[in-house]
Amino acid sequence: MIDPILEFYQARERNIQLEIVPGLADQEILKRLHDHGLYPAGYHTSLYMNPADLTGPPENPRIRVQELKEDQYDLYAAIHCRSFGLPEEGIPPVAANNKVLYPRPGWKFYLAYMDDIPAAAGVMYIKGDVASLTLAATLPEFRNLGLQGSLLRTRIMEAAAAAADLWWANALSCPKATGIWSRQA
């Protein structure tokens, strides 16, 4: 089963990234991955909660969160790319990708402003009673000011209003990435 997956990525000249759930991977599959030159390059954590359990600090009056408007794809993509240290050439493809998702049912995109300056972005996908918080990006100069906390609160409350009684999100497994999730829960 591993060979066809590797061939798929190689034929498209793409980097291979597999996400393995530790409790579901046995030694045989891990050894086979290793034999093919694959190795763990990072970890992430999935967190979830019921929106009714939301607590946290009060809202910051300097922060405003709003849904992305149709003419803001480039702004969203710039925040997305610059937050993750991606090259400027990545902005048009990210904008184009999200322009495709924007009108689809369940997808919502948000921008957060600090003193009316666009500084962070977040995305949510709702299907049925589950909401996935699929992106959290903050420009480096605006980190640790509460922008993602406000984006989280907004998305969770909107998920609850849409009858989603469970939300989940992924975060890189490092204190900087998971700290905001812990503080909000």
Backbone torsions as a table, in degrees:
resi	resn	phi	psi	omega
1	MET	NA	-27.1	-177.8
2	ILE	-72.2	-40.3	-177.2
3	ASP	-56.8	-48.1	179.0
4	PRO	-61.5	-33.8	178.8
5	ILE	-66.9	-47.1	179.0
6	LEU	-62.0	-42.1	179.3
7	GLU	-62.7	-38.5	178.4
8	PHE	-57.6	-50.0	-178.5
9	TYR	-68.8	-42.0	-178.5
10	GLN	-64.7	-39.4	179.5
11	ALA	-62.6	-26.7	-178.8
12	ARG	-100.8	4.7	-178.8
13	GLU	52.9	47.8	-179.4
14	ARG	-113.3	150.8	173.0
15	ASN	-70.2	144.5	-179.3
16	ILE	-93.5	128.8	174.0
17	GLN	-138.0	116.8	177.6
18	LEU	-111.8	140.7	176.8
19	GLU	-109.5	117.7	-174.6
20	ILE	-109.6	128.5	174.5
21	VAL	-84.0	113.6	-173.4
22	PRO	-52.6	-42.2	-177.8
23	GLY	-71.0	-11.7	-178.4
24	LEU	-109.5	-2.4	179.9
25	ALA	-102.9	126.8	177.4
26	ASP	-94.5	173.7	-176.9
27	GLN	-62.0	-33.6	-178.4
28	GLU	-62.1	-48.1	-179.1
29	ILE	-66.9	-39.2	178.6
30	LEU	-63.8	-40.2	177.4
31	LYS	-65.4	-41.9	179.2
32	ARG	-62.9	-40.2	176.4
33	LEU	-62.1	-44.5	179.0
34	HIS	-61.9	-41.7	179.5
35	ASP	-61.9	-24.7	177.9
36	HIS	-92.2	8.7	177.2
37	GLY	84.6	12.5	179.0
38	LEU	-95.8	147.2	-176.6
39	TYR	-151.9	159.8	176.6
40	PRO	-66.0	125.2	179.9
41	ALA	-113.5	-4.2	180.0
42	GLY	176.5	170.7	-178.3
43	TYR	-138.3	154.0	172.7
44	HIS	-141.3	164.8	-176.3
45	THR	-120.3	138.8	173.2
46	SER	-105.2	131.9	-178.9
47	LEU	-125.5	150.7	179.6
48	TYR	-148.5	161.5	175.7
49	MET	-165.7	165.8	172.8
50	ASN	-86.6	131.1	-178.3
51	PRO	-56.7	-25.9	179.7
52	ALA	-65.2	-19.9	-178.8
53	ASP	-89.7	4.9	-176.1
54	LEU	-63.4	127.1	172.6
55	THR	-136.0	176.4	177.4
56	GLY	147.9	-178.2	-177.3
57	PRO	-68.9	158.3	177.7
58	PRO	-66.3	159.9	179.5
59	GLU	-63.6	147.2	177.1
60	ASN	-91.0	121.7	-177.9
61	PRO	-64.7	-15.5	178.4
62	ARG	-80.6	-11.4	-176.4
63	ILE	-104.4	134.1	175.1
64	ARG	-126.6	132.3	176.9
65	VAL	-115.1	134.3	176.4
66	GLN	-144.0	156.4	175.0
67	GLU	-67.6	145.1	177.8
68	LEU	-63.4	137.0	175.7
69	LYS	-93.6	158.9	-175.4
70	GLU	-59.8	-25.0	-179.3
71	ASP	-92.9	13.4	-176.0
72	GLN	-112.5	18.2	-179.8
73	TYR	-58.4	-43.6	-178.4
74	ASP	-66.1	-39.2	177.4
75	LEU	-63.2	-47.1	177.5
76	TYR	-57.3	-48.4	-177.2
77	ALA	-63.6	-36.9	178.6
78	ALA	-64.2	-44.2	177.9
79	ILE	-63.4	-45.6	-179.9
80	HIS	-55.8	-55.0	-175.8
81	CYS	-66.8	-47.2	-177.7
82	ARG	-66.1	-31.4	179.0
83	SER	-66.3	-33.7	-177.8
84	PHE	-99.7	6.7	178.6
85	GLY	72.2	24.2	178.4
86	LEU	-81.3	154.8	-178.1
87	PRO	-68.3	154.3	179.4
88	GLU	-58.0	-28.7	179.4
89	GLU	-64.6	-17.2	179.9
90	GLY	-78.5	-14.7	-175.4
91	ILE	-62.0	-50.6	-179.8
92	PRO	-59.4	-43.5	178.1
93	PRO	-65.2	-37.5	177.9
94	VAL	-65.1	-42.6	177.7
95	ALA	-60.7	-45.5	-179.2
96	ALA	-63.4	-42.0	179.3
97	ASN	-60.5	-45.4	-176.9
98	ASN	-77.5	-22.5	173.0
99	LYS	-63.9	-33.0	177.2
100	VAL	-70.0	-41.0	-177.7
101	LEU	-75.5	-32.5	-171.9
102	TYR	-48.6	-48.9	-176.9
103	PRO	-82.0	-6.9	-176.9
104	ARG	-72.8	143.0	179.6
105	PRO	-57.2	139.4	175.7
106	GLY	93.4	-20.3	-177.1
107	TRP	-89.7	133.0	174.7
108	LYS	-137.5	135.4	-179.4
109	PHE	-117.0	142.0	-176.7
110	TYR	-132.3	149.1	170.8
111	LEU	-119.8	144.5	173.8
112	ALA	-117.6	136.2	-177.7
113	TYR	-115.4	138.2	172.3
114	MET	-109.7	115.8	-176.8
115	ASP	52.3	42.9	178.3
116	ASP	68.6	14.2	175.4
117	ILE	-103.7	123.3	178.4
118	PRO	-61.1	124.3	-171.3
119	ALA	-135.5	-17.5	-175.7
120	ALA	-154.1	161.8	179.4
121	ALA	-141.1	155.4	175.7
122	GLY	-149.8	152.8	-179.7
123	VAL	-130.9	149.2	176.7
124	MET	-139.2	140.9	173.3
125	TYR	-124.3	126.1	179.4
126	ILE	-115.1	130.1	172.4
127	LYS	-136.3	117.1	-177.9
128	GLY	64.1	-126.5	-177.4
129	ASP	-102.2	17.9	-179.4
130	VAL	-122.5	134.4	176.7
131	ALA	-116.8	131.4	176.8
132	SER	-108.3	122.1	176.4
133	LEU	-90.7	98.5	-163.5
134	THR	-92.3	-11.8	178.9
135	LEU	-151.3	141.9	171.8
136	ALA	-141.4	111.4	-177.4
137	ALA	-133.7	129.8	177.8
138	THR	-131.3	132.3	176.3
139	LEU	-58.3	139.3	-174.4
140	PRO	-51.3	-40.2	-176.8
141	GLU	-72.4	-6.6	-179.5
142	PHE	-115.4	11.1	-178.2
143	ARG	-73.6	153.0	178.1
144	ASN	64.9	29.8	177.4
145	LEU	-114.1	1.7	177.6
146	GLY	99.1	3.9	-178.1
147	LEU	-63.5	-47.6	179.7
148	GLN	-68.2	-32.3	174.4
149	GLY	-60.5	-42.3	178.0
150	SER	-68.0	-39.9	176.5
151	LEU	-64.3	-41.8	177.5
152	LEU	-60.4	-50.6	-178.5
153	ARG	-57.8	-45.9	-179.7
154	THR	-60.6	-48.3	-177.4
155	ARG	-66.6	-40.0	179.9
156	ILE	-65.7	-42.7	-179.8
157	MET	-66.9	-37.8	176.9
158	GLU	-69.3	-34.5	175.6
159	ALA	-62.9	-43.6	178.9
160	ALA	-63.4	-41.2	179.2
161	ALA	-64.7	-26.1	178.7
162	ALA	-90.8	12.7	178.4
163	ALA	71.6	19.6	172.3
164	ALA	-85.6	114.8	-176.3
165	ASP	-100.4	7.9	176.0
166	LEU	-143.9	133.8	174.2
167	TRP	-129.0	154.5	177.4
168	TRP	-144.6	159.6	-179.9
169	ALA	-152.2	155.5	174.8
170	ASN	-108.5	148.4	175.1
171	ALA	-143.1	144.8	173.0
172	LEU	-57.4	145.6	-177.5
173	SER	-84.8	78.3	174.6
174	CYS	-153.0	153.2	-174.9
175	PRO	-55.1	-38.5	-178.5
176	LYS	-64.8	-38.1	-176.3
177	ALA	-81.8	-39.6	-175.7
178	THR	-88.9	-13.6	-178.5
179	GLY	-59.1	-43.2	-178.6
180	ILE	-63.4	-39.0	-179.4
181	TRP	-65.9	-42.1	179.7
182	SER	-64.5	-42.9	-178.9
183	ARG	-64.1	-35.9	-177.6
184	GLN	-76.1	-31.6	179.9
185	ALA	-80.3	NA	NA
